[in-house]
Amino acid sequence: MKKMLCAILAALIAIVPAAFASPGQAESAGAFQPRLDTDTSCEITVVGTYSNFEAMEAEFDRFNAFYPDVELSYVKPDDYNNLLGTILAGNNAPNIFFSYQWMCGNEKYQQVCDHMEDLSDPQLGLELDCLRQGLTSSDADGHLLMVPIFARNYGMLVNNDLFKKEGLQVPTTWEELVAVCEAFLEKGYASPMMGYSAGSSSCLMNILVYPEVVAALAGDSEALRAANEMNPSAGECMRPGLEAMMQLIGKGYINLEKCNEISDNYTQVILRFFEGDVPMMICTGDTVSGTGKRESQSEEFSKAPFTYSFAPIPLSEAGGYFIDSPSIQFSVNKTCDNLDMTNEFMRFLISRRELNEMASVKRLVTPTTDLSFDSVYAPFGQVPAERILSPEVIGITDPLATQIRIAAYQVGTGAITIDEAVSKYGTFE
């Protein structure tokens, strides 16, 4: 009887404080509290570039637990980037839309930006302090026009079982990377490192070089200004990264003939990695997000599964970089129907709990300060703060990134030399 009485009293002690907590206290503890009439009936549409968005549909279901009569849907319009302005100005304009940093300041997307609501307004109640600062940026007027939903990083998928089988350690410095590549070659592996190389978009060359250039410009404001102004003198910032890349290719650590057999930078990269004979597959976190779903689609992986992780590529003795950049951002159409309920959904979504949940479902990096990665991303959680770089905060513009991507691809495929790439900076199209 005494034990039973103690159990009942303990339960009451746990329940009573929660019952009398104020809405603000409950929300600060992570529990969402509806602010609008929960019987409200309306429609909210999210548009974007994903073919399907299961993680978002799961959030719709969770939001409907509070607002059962709100109908939420996700749509992928055709030719999204070119038609977004027209779509936002149409009769059936969406409530929320995918947005990207490069839209800001771009005359072509002024109409799109004009539709963006200022999400920094404290009255909206978004849990903005849960976001990593490097993933958010305001316009010239101090308005926050987009918030990150997922983050992107650059690295390599590592077949941990192969490293264990061959008695090798996953490299964390340039010297170690060269050593393990050499060891894998000697053991008969045709290409210790692989990646997509058939086109410049998301090519392995850019994934290798881009982080090194971002790091070089992060501490040199004059070089950054020159690079953004397309000044040819800025080309030197690419040299170290290009040289490291060409060493990997030149020594056979990256066999481009083998890489060219990979037909796309997403599904085929994953399935090739799952064949089990590639120690390190160069890719972005966006590609890694598709691994979980495709484990069962790979006959080789199903027969012989192995453990894998996603790690920085160490092109310097100090190690690799965590390039912390938004992958997908959301903006609210401030002229949409049902704006109050749209903002209520955003208040629900932009919270530590929901963003972490979405990242877990999609297997992407959460944009919150938790850095609560899926175990696959554990190596990035070990990157020291001084090697975590946010291009948007540093001031890396999209035209600058384009120069790096095209230069790296042309050098990597042998179309031009490193010296030519350096001298031609600002002219790549």
ChimeraX attribute file (.defattr): number of C-alpha atoms within 10 A of each C-alpha:
attribute: neighborCount
match mode: 1-to-1
recipient: residues
	/A:1	6
	/A:2	7
	/A:3	8
	/A:4	9
	/A:5	9
	/A:6	11
	/A:7	12
	/A:8	11
	/A:9	12
	/A:10	11
	/A:11	10
	/A:12	11
	/A:13	11
	/A:14	10
	/A:15	11
	/A:16	10
	/A:17	10
	/A:18	11
	/A:19	9
	/A:20	10
	/A:21	11
	/A:22	11
	/A:23	14
	/A:24	12
	/A:25	12
	/A:26	15
	/A:27	16
	/A:28	11
	/A:29	9
	/A:30	14
	/A:31	14
	/A:32	19
	/A:33	13
	/A:34	16
	/A:35	11
	/A:36	12
	/A:37	10
	/A:38	14
	/A:39	11
	/A:40	12
	/A:41	13
	/A:42	14
	/A:43	16
	/A:44	21
	/A:45	18
	/A:46	20
	/A:47	21
	/A:48	22
	/A:49	17
	/A:50	13
	/A:51	10
	/A:52	12
	/A:53	14
	/A:54	14
	/A:55	16
	/A:56	18
	/A:57	15
	/A:58	14
	/A:59	18
	/A:60	21
	/A:61	14
	/A:62	15
	/A:63	19
	/A:64	16
	/A:65	11
	/A:66	17
	/A:67	21
	/A:68	15
	/A:69	14
	/A:70	21
	/A:71	14
	/A:72	20
	/A:73	14
	/A:74	21
	/A:75	16
	/A:76	15
	/A:77	15
	/A:78	11
	/A:79	9
	/A:80	15
	/A:81	16
	/A:82	11
	/A:83	12
	/A:84	23
	/A:85	19
	/A:86	13
	/A:87	16
	/A:88	23
	/A:89	16
	/A:90	10
	/A:91	10
	/A:92	11
	/A:93	21
	/A:94	24
	/A:95	24
	/A:96	26
	/A:97	26
	/A:98	21
	/A:99	26
	/A:100	18
	/A:101	17
	/A:102	12
	/A:103	16
	/A:104	15
	/A:105	12
	/A:106	12
	/A:107	10
	/A:108	12
	/A:109	16
	/A:110	13
	/A:111	16
	/A:112	24
	/A:113	20
	/A:114	14
	/A:115	18
	/A:116	22
	/A:117	19
	/A:118	19
	/A:119	23
	/A:120	18
	/A:121	11
	/A:122	10
	/A:123	8
	/A:124	14
	/A:125	17
	/A:126	21
	/A:127	20
	/A:128	18
	/A:129	12
	/A:130	16
	/A:131	22
	/A:132	18
	/A:133	14
	/A:134	17
	/A:135	24
	/A:136	21
	/A:137	16
	/A:138	14
	/A:139	12
	/A:140	8
	/A:141	6
	/A:142	10
	/A:143	15
	/A:144	18
	/A:145	26
	/A:146	27
	/A:147	27
	/A:148	24
	/A:149	25
	/A:150	25
	/A:151	22
	/A:152	20
	/A:153	26
	/A:154	28
	/A:155	26
	/A:156	26
	/A:157	30
	/A:158	23
	/A:159	22
	/A:160	18
	/A:161	16
	/A:162	20
	/A:163	16
	/A:164	11
	/A:165	8
	/A:166	12
	/A:167	10
	/A:168	16
	/A:169	13
	/A:170	16
	/A:171	19
	/A:172	20
	/A:173	18
	/A:174	17
	/A:175	15
	/A:176	19
	/A:177	22
	/A:178	17
	/A:179	14
	/A:180	21
	/A:181	23
	/A:182	16
	/A:183	16
	/A:184	21
	/A:185	16
	/A:186	10
	/A:187	10
	/A:188	9
	/A:189	16
	/A:190	17
	/A:191	24
	/A:192	22
	/A:193	25
	/A:194	28
	/A:195	33
	/A:196	26
	/A:197	25
	/A:198	20
	/A:199	17
	/A:200	18
	/A:201	16
	/A:202	20
	/A:203	23
	/A:204	31
	/A:205	31
	/A:206	27
	/A:207	22
	/A:208	26
	/A:209	24
	/A:210	21
	/A:211	23
	/A:212	25
	/A:213	22
	/A:214	23
	/A:215	19
	/A:216	17
	/A:217	22
	/A:218	18
	/A:219	11
	/A:220	11
	/A:221	12
	/A:222	10
	/A:223	19
	/A:224	24
	/A:225	15
	/A:226	17
	/A:227	25
	/A:228	18
	/A:229	14
	/A:230	19
	/A:231	17
	/A:232	16
	/A:233	15
	/A:234	22
	/A:235	25
	/A:236	18
	/A:237	22
	/A:238	24
	/A:239	18
	/A:240	16
	/A:241	21
	/A:242	28
	/A:243	16
	/A:244	17
	/A:245	23
	/A:246	21
	/A:247	13
	/A:248	18
	/A:249	18
	/A:250	12
	/A:251	13
	/A:252	17
	/A:253	24
	/A:254	25
	/A:255	18
	/A:256	19
	/A:257	12
	/A:258	14
	/A:259	20
	/A:260	15
	/A:261	15
	/A:262	20
	/A:263	14
	/A:264	18
	/A:265	22
	/A:266	19
	/A:267	16
	/A:268	16
	/A:269	23
	/A:270	25
	/A:271	19
	/A:272	19
	/A:273	25
	/A:274	24
	/A:275	16
	/A:276	16
	/A:277	14
	/A:278	21
	/A:279	24
	/A:280	28
	/A:281	25
	/A:282	27
	/A:283	28
	/A:284	21
	/A:285	22
	/A:286	20
	/A:287	21
	/A:288	25
	/A:289	20
	/A:290	16
	/A:291	23
	/A:292	13
	/A:293	11
	/A:294	16
	/A:295	16
	/A:296	13
	/A:297	13
	/A:298	18
	/A:299	14
	/A:300	16
	/A:301	17
	/A:302	14
	/A:303	10
	/A:304	11
	/A:305	16
	/A:306	13
	/A:307	10
	/A:308	20
	/A:309	18
	/A:310	27
	/A:311	29
	/A:312	27
	/A:313	24
	/A:314	22
	/A:315	26
	/A:316	18
	/A:317	12
	/A:318	12
	/A:319	19
	/A:320	26
	/A:321	27
	/A:322	25
	/A:323	23
	/A:324	22
	/A:325	21
	/A:326	24
	/A:327	19
	/A:328	21
	/A:329	20
	/A:330	23
	/A:331	25
	/A:332	25
	/A:333	25
	/A:334	19
	/A:335	16
	/A:336	20
	/A:337	18
	/A:338	15
	/A:339	16
	/A:340	14
	/A:341	21
	/A:342	24
	/A:343	22
	/A:344	18
	/A:345	22
	/A:346	21
	/A:347	20
	/A:348	24
	/A:349	24
	/A:350	24
	/A:351	23
	/A:352	20
	/A:353	15
	/A:354	18
	/A:355	24
	/A:356	27
	/A:357	17
	/A:358	22
	/A:359	22
	/A:360	17
	/A:361	16
	/A:362	22
	/A:363	26
	/A:364	26
	/A:365	29
	/A:366	28
	/A:367	31
	/A:368	26
	/A:369	13
	/A:370	13
	/A:371	16
	/A:372	16
	/A:373	18
	/A:374	17
	/A:375	12
	/A:376	19
	/A:377	22
	/A:378	15
	/A:379	15
	/A:380	23
	/A:381	15
	/A:382	11
	/A:383	17
	/A:384	12
	/A:385	10
	/A:386	8
	/A:387	15
	/A:388	16
	/A:389	19
	/A:390	23
	/A:391	22
	/A:392	18
	/A:393	15
	/A:394	16
	/A:395	16
	/A:396	19
	/A:397	16
	/A:398	15
	/A:399	17
	/A:400	18
	/A:401	18
	/A:402	18
	/A:403	22
	/A:404	26
	/A:405	23
	/A:406	21
	/A:407	31
	/A:408	30
	/A:409	24
	/A:410	18
	/A:411	20
	/A:412	24
	/A:413	17
	/A:414	11
	/A:415	12
	/A:416	15
	/A:417	16
	/A:418	23
	/A:419	13
	/A:420	13
	/A:421	26
	/A:422	20
	/A:423	16
	/A:424	19
	/A:425	23
	/A:426	24
	/A:427	12
	/A:428	15
	/A:429	8
